[in-house]
Every structure is written in C-alpha cells, then in structure tokens.
Amino acid sequence: MKDILTTIILGVALIITLVFAAPMINENKRQVQVQVEIMDEKMYKAMQDTQDINKETVTSKKI
C-alpha cells in the first residue's frame, strides 16, 4: 500500500514538473530561434558587404 501511494505521489510530482517545465523549454526554443534569425541577418549583411567590396575591387581593377 505504501509503495502504491509513493508511486502515485511521484507520478503527480512528475506531471506537475512537466507542466511547469514545458512552457519554459518552449520559451528557450523561441529565444534560440530569435538568436539564430539575428545571426542569419548578420551573416546576410556580411555577405552583402563582401559582395560590395568584391564589386568595388573588380571595378577598380578594370579602371
């Protein structure tokens, strides 16, 4: 009887933990996604800058 009660209590505690942990895990995923998007924008900007520099270099070599 005591084992069954302990199991039920642990099960309820686990469910409560998961219910509270799940939104926090999702929030962390969202934050990581935003960070990845910011990095993507920075990478894109850096690529654009590199392309602009390459165009300027080619143009100046033609002259």
C-alpha positions in Angstrom: 0.0 0.0 0.0 2.8 2.4 0.9 4.6 1.6 -2.4 1.5 2.4 -4.4 1.0 5.7 -2.6 4.6 6.7 -3.1 4.3 5.8 -6.8 1.2 8.0 -7.2 2.8 10.9 -5.4 5.9 10.7 -7.6 3.8 10.4 -10.7 1.8 13.6 -9.7 5.1 15.4 -8.9 6.5 14.4 -12.3 3.3 15.6 -14.1 3.4 18.9 -12.3 7.1 19.3 -13.1 6.5 18.6 -16.8 3.5 21.0 -16.9 5.7 23.8 -15.5 8.8 22.9 -17.4 7.2 22.6 -20.8 6.4 26.3 -21.3 9.9 27.2 -20.1 11.5 24.8 -22.6 9.4 26.3 -25.4 10.4 29.8 -24.4 14.1 28.8 -24.6 13.5 27.3 -28.0 11.9 30.6 -29.1 14.9 32.6 -27.7 17.3 30.4 -29.6 15.2 30.8 -32.8 15.4 34.6 -32.5 19.1 34.4 -31.9 19.5 32.2 -35.0 17.5 34.7 -37.0 19.6 37.6 -35.8 22.8 35.6 -36.7 21.3 34.9 -40.2 20.7 38.6 -40.7 24.2 39.5 -39.6 25.6 36.7 -41.9 23.5 38.0 -44.8 24.7 41.6 -44.2 28.3 40.4 -44.0 27.8 38.5 -47.3 26.3 41.6 -48.9 29.3 43.7 -47.7 31.7 41.2 -49.0 30.0 41.2 -52.4 30.0 45.0 -52.5 33.8 45.0 -51.7 34.3 42.4 -54.4 32.4 44.5 -56.9 34.4 47.6 -56.0 37.7 45.6 -56.3 36.7 44.3 -59.8 35.6 47.8 -60.8 38.8 49.4 -59.6 40.9 46.7 -61.4 39.1 47.4 -64.7 39.9 51.1 -64.4 
